[in-house]
Amino acid sequence: MFHPVASMSDGLARLTAQVCSDLAKIAHPTMPWLTPVSGADGRAAFDVLIVGGGQSGLATAFALLRSRVSNILVLDKAEEGREGPWLTYARMPTLRSPKDFTGPDLDIPCLTYQAWHEAKFGETSWRDLNLIPREYWADYLAWYREVLDLPVRNGCEVVDIAPAADGLLKATVRSKDGETTLYARKIVLATGQEGMGDWSIPEPLRHLPATRCAHSGAEIDFESLRGRRVAVVGAGASAFDNAAVALEAGAARVDLLCRRAEIQLIQPYRWLTFRGFLRHFSELDDAWRWRFMRAVLELREGFPQHTYDRCAVHSAFRLHESAAVLAARDTPDGVVLKTPQGEVTADFVISATGIAMDFTKRPELQRFAANIARWCDRYTPDPGERNDRLGAFPYLADDYALCERTPGETPWIRDIHVFAIASTMSFGASGSSINAMTTAVPKLVHGLTRGLFTADIDKHWANFQAYDVRQAEVRRGT
């Protein structure tokens, strides 16, 4: 869509130099303040281990480094450049966020996407840009990681988290070289959409083989759908994205099944993108937090006009409202989906039905999954406001930390912090959301540094008492 202009061939080099210069100007205070701690293997334990190297994990690492928490590591199971959804299961041509929404930059102008775009493509290109192509966002994040020299290790999956001696956490990490153990004082789970559970497939579809049905979060060979009938279950933005890709790949027919009487046209995240809500929602009482997030999450994610038009332009597209899938049977002629509006037959079904909170689905959580407090453990809404799906979200402390369901059984999970979609019920638009990042990341890092500081308060007191650096020399007369 864009081509770097000749005069901007070294634009990123100049921007990189500006980033270094600007960060040096705002580096105060620079004094190190954390004392190294060793794990059981004698090696230094990390102060913070971040699981997930997408935009949230990278922004958290940057904010920690600015707070002089430098003994950190970011792990991601994907290969470099494939972190997050942008080059995997995200199937929209552009981000849906307006181009002026800031995020990982954390309010530093030279780190914004706009600064990167102008350096690479020129100011005119930015002015003419409508929405950010998702491939460019991925390129921007790769530059962000490189220019800030963030410590990321790819191809590493955390498969277990356990308590260790001296208040540390022990993470078992699997890579192509086998399993290793890392120790950390705190762990941040910046694991995106499915970080506290798994992709959700409705019960009527669960018996279908993988050759007939896949979740929209999975890898799908859309070219194999050319000339075939496709049914997409769901009516959120990702449902329309997957329907559009199937249509563009040459599907003979695509039926999109919406269980609601009308498709969702309002995007509630646009309304709540103001500083008061983003910054202070988590400070509301449980009743207000439940009321707001129940309304938001039951609305699901609306989609913009261009997302709908991308499907509607194809004569092979059919939208079915009030068409919840009641049953599905696999036949020689295809999968027959029973809905209140009649039957729909498809060769392949894509379930664009979001995520389910099920802590036991995550290997790193299985050791303590049963003792993670959920919203249904801490708050009972009025009967008219009940929602079992939302009640399964983790109930988090004010620093994004996990809470115990039964106090005293697993006290060490207070040093595991969730910064992902799963934090939505406790913190609103947070975790993986671009629109909330400039307020959410500082709140998370404030909690992390508060925990590290207070845990070492005896050491800080001792260091203060031992401090004897004189600022002046008094010369007394003889």
N, C-alpha and C positions, 0 to 999 in steps of 0.2 A: 504493500500500500504506500510505503514511503521509501525514499531513496536518499541516503546521506548526500548533502550538497558538498561540492569540492572544498568550499571555504571552511567546512566543519570537519574535515578529515581528522584533525587533531583536537576536536572539540571535547571528547571524553578525557583526553589527557589533561587539558586545561581544567576541566571540571574536577578531575581527581585531585589535582594540585590544590584547587580551591577547597575541596572537602578537608584535606589534610591541614590547610592553613586555618580554616574556620574552626575545626575541632580543637586545634592547638590554642586558639584564642579563648575558648570557653571550657578549658580543661580543669579549671579550679573547682574543688581542691584536688590536688594530685597525690596527696600522701597515702601510701598503702595502709590499710587498717585491719587486714585479716591475717591471723597467724596460721601458718600451714599445719594441717592435721594429717596424720598417716593412717592408712587403712591396715587391715590385718596382715596384708602382704608386705608391709613396710614401705610401700610407695605412697606418695602424697595423694590424699583424697581430694576430689574436686569440691570446691565450695558449692557449685551448682552444676548439675548435669541436666541438659535440656534434651528431651526426646522429641525429635521432629525438627527438620531443617527447612520447613516452608517459611512463609513470610512471618508468621507469629514467632517461630523459634528464632529466626534471624534477628527480628526486632528486639526480642527479649535479650538475646546475647549482646546486642549493641548497647542497650540500656544498662545492662549489668557492667559492661566494660566502662561506660561513662561514670558509673558509681564506684569505680575502682574495685570491682569484683572481677578480677582477671583470670583467676584459676577456675575456668569453666570449660565445658566441652559440649558441642552440639552433635547429636547422633541422628542419622536418618537411614532407613533401610533401603531407600532408593539410590540409584546411581546418581552421580552429580549432574545437576540440570533437570532431573526428573522429580524433584521434591514437590510435594503439593499436587493440586489438581490440574494445573494450567496446561501441561502437555500430556496429561493422561485422560482422566474421565471428564474434564471440563470440555463441553462440546459446543460452546457458544463462540462466535467469531470474535466478540469483544467482551470486555468486562461490562457488567451492568451498572456499576457505580459511575457516577458522573466523573469526568476527567479531573475535576478540581478537588475531589476528595483526597486528602492526604492520609498517610498511613505509616509505613515503616520508617519514614523520615523522622518521625517523632518531633515535628515542628522545626526541623533544621532545613532551611530553604535549599541549600545546595544538594541535599539528599532526596529531594522530592522527585517523583516521576517526571514532573514538568521540566525540572532542571536537566535530567538525563535525556529526555526527548529533544529538548531544544539543542543540547550539545551534540546529539547524534544526527538530528534531521533539520534543525534550524527553527527559528522563532515562527516563521510563516507556517510551517508544517504544524506546529502546536496550535496556532491560532485557528487553522482550518480543521483541526482534528475534532471529531464528534465524540467518539468513545475509544478507549484504549484497546487495541488488539491484544488478545490474551497472550499471544506469542511474544509480544513486546514487553508485556508485564513480566513474563518469565525471564526475558533477557535483562530487564531492569533489576530483578532480584538477584540474578547472577552477578551483575556489576556491583550491586550493593554489598553482596557477600565478599567480593574480591577487594573493593576499595576500602572496606572497613577491616579487612584481614580477620574475618571471623573464624574461630576454630571449629570447623565442621568436619566430621568424619562420616563418609558415606558407606553404604553397603553394610550397615550395622543395625541389627534389630534387637531391641531390649525384650527378652523373653521371660524375665523374672525380676521382681524387686522384693528384697527381704531386709529385715533389720540386721544390723551388725553391731559390733562392740563400740563403745564410746559415743553412742548416739548417732552413728553413721548409718547410711543406707547402702545396701549392696545390690548392684545391678548386674545381672548376667546378660552378656551381649553376644549375640550370634552373628558371625560373618562367614565369608568363604573360607577363612582360615581356622574355623572352629569356634569354640566358646571361650570367652574371657570374662573376668570379673573386674568391675570398676566400683570404687567406693566414692560416695558423695555425701555432703551434709544435707543438701536439698536436691530434689528432682522436680523438674517441670515437665509435665506431659502436654506438649504442644502438638498434639497428634490429630488435629483436624476434625473432619466430619465423624469418622467412626471410632474415635479415640477411646470411648468408654463403652463400646458395644460393637455393633455390626450393622451392615446394610440390612434394611428390613424388606422382606418379601411377604406379601399377604398370605395368610394360611391357605386359601384356595389354590395358590400357585406353587406351594412348596414341594409338591410331589412331582413336578415336571422335571424332566432331565435337563442338563445344562445345554444340550443341543436344541432345546425348545424354549428355554427361558433364561434370562440373565438380569441382574440388577443393573441399573444405569451407572452405578459406581464401578462396575467391572469392565474389563477389556472386552470390547465387542468388535467382531470383524464385520463391519458394515458393508464392505464390498460383497460379502457372501449373501447379502440380503437383496441384491439386485434381482428384480423380477419376482420377488416373493411378497407375501402378505405379512405385515407387521402390525402388532397391537402394542400400544404403549399404555401402561396402567399408571395413572397419575395425571395431574393437570397443573403442576407447578412449573417453574421456569425450566428445570432440568428435563421434565417430561417433554416440553416443546422442543428443547434443544436436541434431544435424542430422536424425536419424530422428524425433525428437520434434517438431521444427518442421514437418517434412513431414506428419506425422500430424495435428498441430493445424491445419494448413492444409487438411486434408480429403483427403489422399492415399488412394486406394482400397486400397492395400496397400504396406507397407514391409518389405522383407527386409533384415536386417542380417547381413552375412557376416563371420564371425570365422574367421581362418585357424588359430587355436589350438584345441586340443581342449576347452579351457574358457576362458570369458571371464575377464579379469583383475579380481579383486575386491580386491586389496591395493594400497594407495596408498603406495609406498615413500617419497615425499616427507614423509609424516607422521612416519616413523621418524627421518629424518635432520634434522628441525627441532630441533636442540639446539645450543647455542653452541659446544661443542667441535668438532662436525663442520662447522658452517657457517663457523667462523672458521679452522680449521686443516686442513681437507681439502686445500687447495691446497699445503700444505707437506709432504704425504706424498710418498714416492717414486712413480715412474711405475707400478710394479707394483701398488701399493695403490690408486692413483687409477683405474687401468684396471679393476681387480677390482671396486671399488665401483660405478663408473659403468656398466660393462658390465651388472652385475646390475640396476641401477636402470633403465637405458634399454631393456634387453631385456624388462623387465616391462611397459614402456609405462606410461601413466597410468591408474590405476584410477579408478573412478567411485563416488560415494556412492549410497545406496539411493534417494534421491529422483530421481536422474538416471535410474536404471533404471525406477522406477515411472512416470515421466513417459511412457515408451514402453509399458510392459506394460499400462497401463490401457486401451489401444486394442486392440480385437479384430483390427484390420488389421495388427498388428505380428507379425513372425516373426523369431526369432533362430536363425541357422544356425551351429553350431560345427563345427570341422574343415572349413571351407568356404573355403579359399583359392581365389582366382580364377585358374584355369589358362589360360583363353582367353575371348575375347569376340568376338561377331560381331553386326554391325548388320543387322537384318532389317526388312522392312516391318511386322512385328508387334512390334518392339521390340528391345532389346539382349539377346541371349542370353548369359548368363554360365555358363561351364562350371566346376564345382567337383567335388571328390571326392564330394560328397553328391548330385550330380545337377545339373540345369540350373535356373537362375532367369532368368525373363524380366522385363524392366523397361522402362518408357518413358524413364526417366532414372536415371543412376547418379551418386551422390555419393561421391567418393573421399576418405575421412577417414583419410589414410595419412601424415600428418606432413610432414616436410621432408627434403630431401636436401642435403648439403653439396657445393656445386659453385660454387667461387669465380668461375668464368667467367660464371655467370649474372647476376652483379651488375655493372652498368656501372662503378660507382665502384672496383671491384677489378680490372677486366680488365687494366689496365696491368701489374699485378704478381702476378696470380693464380697464375701458374705457379711463383712463388718463395715462396709462403706455406707455411711448414712445417706439415705435418699430423701427427697422432699416429702414423700408419703410417710416417712418415719418422724418428721419434725413438724409437719403442718397438716391440719385437717380442714379443707375448705368447706364452704356450705355445700349441701347436696347438689345444688344447681350448677356449681362451679367445679365439680369433680372431673378429673381427667387422669386415668390410670397411666397413660403414656407419659404425661408430664410428671406425674408423681414418681416415676422411676429415675428421673434425673438426679445426679448427686447433689446433696446439700452441702455447700462449700462455706468455709470460714471466710472472714473478711480479707484474707490474703490469698484467696483461691485454693486454700489447702483442703484436703479431704478431712471429713469429720468421721468419728467412730459412731457406728450404730449402737454398739454396746460399749460404753466407756471403760477403758482399762484393758480391753482385749488386745488391741493393736495400736497402742499410743503413738508408735513411730510413723503412722501414716500422716500425721500432722505436718511432716516435712515433704509430703508429695503434693504438688500444686497442679491443678488442672486448668490449662489455658487453651481451651478448645470449644467446639460447639457445645459440649456437655456442660460448660459453665453458664449457659444462657439463662437458665432459671434463676440462678443466684445473682448474676451480674448483667443481665440484659445482653444487648448487642456487644459482644466481647469475643475473646478468644480468636476465632478465625476471621472476624469481620474487619474489612479495611476501614469502614466508616468509624469504628470505635477505637482503633488502634492507638491514636495519639493520646487518649485518656486511659485506656485499659492497660497498656504496657507499663506506664509509670505507676499505676495502682498496684499491679503485680510486683514490680521490682521494689516498690516501697515495702511491700509485705515481706519479700525475700530478704532485703537488707535489714529490716527490723528484726526478723528472726535470727539472722546471723549475728547482729550486734548484741541483742539481749542475751543470746546464748553465751557470748564471750564477755559479759559485763564484768566478771571478776578479773579477767585478764586486762580489760581496759582500765579498771580501777588501779591495778598494780602498775601498769605502764604509766598512768597519770602520776601516781605517787613517785615513780622513779624518774620522771622527767626533770632534767636539770640543765637544759640548754639555756645559757644566759644570752640576753639580747644586747647587753651593754656592759661596759667595764667602767667601774667608778674609780677614778683616780683621786685619792685623798692626799691633801697637802701634808707635808712633814712638819 
